[in-house]
Amino acid sequence: MKQQSFEQQHQQRWEDLESQLDKSNKNRDSAQCAETYMAICQHLALAKQRLYDATLIERLNKLVMQLYRELYRYRSESRLNFYAFFVQDFPLALYRHRYFIALAILVSIVPGLVAGLWIYFDDTAIYSVLDSSSVRQIEDMYDPAARILGRERESETDIFMFGFYIQNNISVAFRCFAAGLLAGIGTLFVLFFNGLHIGSIAGHLTRLDYVDTFYPFVVTHGAFELTAIVFSGAAGFRLGYAVLQPGNYSRLDSIKLAGRESIPMIYGIILMLIIAAFIEAFWSSSTSLPISVKYTVGSICWLMVLLYSFSGRRYGPR
């Protein structure tokens, strides 16, 4: 491409960017700044490779340096700004991934509902999904006569189970996210089988009439755990999209950019899973709490999580 055509193609973006950088804007979005930084770096590399005019190269180099300082300033100012993260960064990241979140919900819920209904109406269908020992273990976990609900305790302390739940939950979330590098197919399979597994268990326990033990157990921590797994899947789909549609970037740069965009989500997901593990270990497993109390608290948690998940809309484009 000739220099004249190259300049005509990107001139407006450079002028807009120069105008923005000349203004002091402490509320400038860091993710957008990072994306712009990558694009201008690419423009500069192309200009040098094609031996364009030194004036153009100097202009682009100046833009790159200004953007770099903006990114460094943001990171220095926001490193300990937890309030800004919870109020803006995490909700905004969820809003930007909203289409991937919708896809993750679909991939999780559909197989779960189908499996749940199938197993509810067919008392042998559960053995098509789980082996007999796993079925017996699940039945024991939610037996109304059990002293403690949930997984069998290898220790008498809830602290031990708290650590176990953290490890288990984060490992599932990490698989959802990292599997996105396989063009999103890996994430799809992880979400599909996770939904299938949960739906199968729900259908089987409902058929056994373990409703008063299973649903009160999962309702509260599920608000954080299930949504966090869905968000992990959405981040994984974003990686997969970067692999399939790198746009003007190289595939590697596209993946790096997708990873940076997903960082606020990953931080938020880890926190949600820690909260879920705490509730599951110290609250959900209790048999002394009335069912009505568990349902009430669970409903409040679901409402709070859903409202928070949609709160990033106000920071999105109008």
Backbone hydrogen bonds, N-H to C=O, Kabsch-Sander energy under -0.5 kcal/mol:
donor,donor_aa,acceptor,acceptor_aa,energy
6,F,2,K,-2.3
7,E,3,Q,-2.7
8,Q,4,Q,-2.3
9,Q,5,S,-2.0
10,H,6,F,-1.5
11,Q,7,E,-2.0
14,W,10,H,-2.1
15,E,11,Q,-2.4
16,D,12,Q,-2.4
17,L,13,R,-2.2
18,E,14,W,-2.7
19,S,15,E,-2.2
20,Q,16,D,-2.1
21,L,17,L,-2.6
22,D,18,E,-1.3
23,K,20,Q,-1.0
25,N,23,K,-0.7
28,R,25,N,-1.2
33,C,29,D,-1.8
34,A,30,S,-2.4
35,E,31,A,-2.1
36,T,32,Q,-2.5
37,Y,33,C,-2.4
38,M,34,A,-2.1
39,A,35,E,-1.9
40,I,36,T,-2.7
41,C,37,Y,-2.2
42,Q,38,M,-1.8
43,H,39,A,-2.1
44,L,40,I,-2.7
45,A,41,C,-2.3
46,L,42,Q,-2.3
47,A,43,H,-2.4
48,K,44,L,-2.2
49,Q,45,A,-2.4
50,R,46,L,-2.4
51,L,48,K,-1.0
52,Y,47,A,-2.6
57,I,53,D,-2.0
58,E,54,A,-2.4
59,R,55,T,-2.1
60,L,56,L,-2.6
61,N,57,I,-2.5
62,K,58,E,-2.0
63,L,59,R,-1.9
64,V,60,L,-2.4
65,M,61,N,-2.2
66,Q,62,K,-2.3
67,L,63,L,-2.5
68,Y,64,V,-2.3
69,R,65,M,-2.1
70,E,66,Q,-1.9
71,L,67,L,-2.5
72,Y,68,Y,-2.5
73,R,69,R,-2.6
74,Y,70,E,-2.4
75,R,71,L,-2.4
76,S,72,Y,-2.2
77,E,73,R,-2.4
78,S,74,Y,-2.5
79,R,75,R,-0.9
81,N,78,S,-1.0
82,F,80,L,-1.8
85,F,81,N,-1.6
86,F,82,F,-2.5
87,V,83,Y,-2.6
88,Q,84,A,-2.4
89,D,84,A,-2.0
90,F,85,F,-2.7
92,L,88,Q,-2.7
93,A,89,D,-2.2
94,L,90,F,-2.1
95,Y,91,P,-2.2
96,R,92,L,-2.3
97,H,93,A,-1.3
98,R,95,Y,-1.5
101,I,97,H,-2.5
102,A,98,R,-2.3
103,L,99,Y,-1.8
104,A,100,F,-2.3
105,I,101,I,-2.5
106,L,102,A,-2.2
107,V,103,L,-2.6
108,S,104,A,-1.6
109,I,105,I,-3.1
110,V,106,L,-1.9
112,G,108,S,-1.2
113,L,109,I,-3.0
114,V,110,V,-2.5
115,A,111,P,-2.5
116,G,112,G,-2.4
117,L,113,L,-2.5
118,W,114,V,-2.3
119,I,115,A,-2.6
120,Y,116,G,-1.9
121,F,117,L,-1.8
122,D,118,W,-0.9
125,A,122,D,-1.2
127,Y,124,T,-1.2
128,S,125,A,-2.1
129,V,126,I,-1.3
130,L,126,I,-2.8
135,V,131,D,-2.0
136,R,132,S,-2.3
137,Q,133,S,-2.1
138,I,134,S,-2.3
139,E,135,V,-2.3
140,D,136,R,-2.2
141,M,137,Q,-2.1
142,Y,138,I,-1.4
143,D,140,D,-0.8
146,A,143,D,-2.6
149,L,285,S,-1.9
150,G,141,M,-1.4
154,E,152,E,-0.6
161,M,157,T,-1.0
162,F,158,D,-2.3
163,G,159,I,-2.0
164,F,160,F,-2.1
165,Y,161,M,-2.9
166,I,162,F,-2.0
167,Q,163,G,-2.2
168,N,164,F,-2.6
169,N,165,Y,-2.9
170,I,166,I,-2.5
171,S,167,Q,-1.7
172,V,168,N,-1.7
173,A,169,N,-2.2
174,F,170,I,-2.6
175,R,171,S,-1.9
176,C,172,V,-2.1
177,F,173,A,-2.2
178,A,174,F,-3.1
179,A,175,R,-2.1
180,G,177,F,-1.5
181,L,178,A,-1.8
182,L,179,A,-1.6
183,A,181,L,-1.1
184,G,180,G,-1.5
185,I,182,L,-1.8
186,G,179,A,-0.8
187,T,179,A,-0.6
188,L,184,G,-2.0
189,F,185,I,-2.2
190,V,186,G,-2.3
191,L,187,T,-2.6
192,F,188,L,-2.5
193,F,189,F,-2.6
194,N,190,V,-2.0
195,G,191,L,-2.6
196,L,192,F,-2.5
197,H,193,F,-2.3
198,I,194,N,-2.3
199,G,195,G,-2.6
200,S,196,L,-2.2
201,I,197,H,-2.1
202,A,198,I,-2.5
203,G,199,G,-2.6
204,H,200,S,-2.3
205,L,201,I,-2.7
206,T,202,A,-2.1
207,R,203,G,-1.9
208,L,204,H,-1.6
209,D,206,T,-1.2
210,Y,205,L,-2.9
213,T,210,Y,-1.2
214,F,210,Y,-2.8
215,Y,211,V,-1.1
217,F,213,T,-0.9
218,V,214,F,-1.9
219,V,215,Y,-2.0
220,T,216,P,-0.5
222,G,218,V,-2.1
223,A,219,V,-0.6
223,A,220,T,-1.0
224,F,220,T,-0.5
224,F,221,H,-0.8
225,E,221,H,-2.9
226,L,222,G,-1.7
227,T,222,G,-0.7
228,A,224,F,-1.8
229,I,225,E,-2.1
230,V,226,L,-2.0
231,F,227,T,-2.6
232,S,228,A,-2.2
233,G,229,I,-2.2
234,A,230,V,-2.2
235,A,231,F,-2.2
236,G,232,S,-2.2
237,F,233,G,-2.5
238,R,234,A,-1.9
239,L,235,A,-1.7
240,G,236,G,-2.3
241,Y,237,F,-2.5
242,A,238,R,-1.9
243,V,239,L,-1.7
244,L,240,G,-2.1
245,Q,241,Y,-3.4
249,Y,246,P,-1.7
254,S,250,S,-2.5
255,I,251,R,-2.0
256,K,252,L,-2.3
257,L,253,D,-2.5
258,A,254,S,-2.3
259,G,255,I,-2.4
260,R,256,K,-2.3
261,E,257,L,-2.3
262,S,258,A,-1.4
263,I,259,G,-0.7
263,I,260,R,-0.9
266,I,262,S,-2.5
267,Y,263,I,-2.3
268,G,264,P,-2.2
269,I,265,M,-2.9
270,I,266,I,-2.4
271,L,267,Y,-1.9
272,M,268,G,-2.4
273,L,269,I,-2.3
274,I,270,I,-1.9
275,I,271,L,-2.3
276,A,272,M,-2.5
277,A,273,L,-2.4
278,F,274,I,-2.3
279,I,275,I,-2.4
280,E,276,A,-2.6
281,A,277,A,-2.2
282,F,278,F,-2.4
283,W,279,I,-2.5
284,S,279,I,-2.7
285,S,280,E,-0.9
286,S,283,W,-1.3
294,K,290,P,-1.8
295,Y,291,I,-2.5
296,T,292,S,-2.2
297,V,293,V,-2.7
298,G,294,K,-2.5
299,S,295,Y,-2.5
300,I,296,T,-2.1
301,C,297,V,-2.4
302,W,298,G,-2.5
303,L,299,S,-2.4
304,M,300,I,-2.5
305,V,301,C,-2.6
306,L,302,W,-2.5
307,L,303,L,-2.5
308,Y,304,M,-2.4
309,S,305,V,-2.4
310,F,306,L,-1.4
311,S,307,L,-0.6
311,S,308,Y,-0.9
313,R,310,F,-1.5
314,R,311,S,-1.1
315,Y,312,G,-1.4
316,G,312,G,-0.6
316,G,313,R,-1.2
